[in-house]
Amino acid sequence: MTYTTIPVKREIKERLEKFKGEREGSSFLNDLINEVIRVRREESFRKLRELSLKHLNEIEESHRKFRREFSLDSR
């Protein structure tokens, strides 16, 4: 397996080292990436659910309005 370096500011490296603790660097970064992906997916799913509920409410209101205003009578 080959390794490489990632240039980051010293302050960032120090924060990563503290957070990493005794874990191996590659494993730690992989876990970090997986966590970011998980959080982003959850946020996207939450937004999608909200959007769907919003659209359902709009459809429901449109249906009610149509039923109130539409008549086959020409009165």
Secondary structure as UniProt FT lines:
FT   HELIX           10..20
FT   TURN            21..22
FT   HELIX           25..69
//
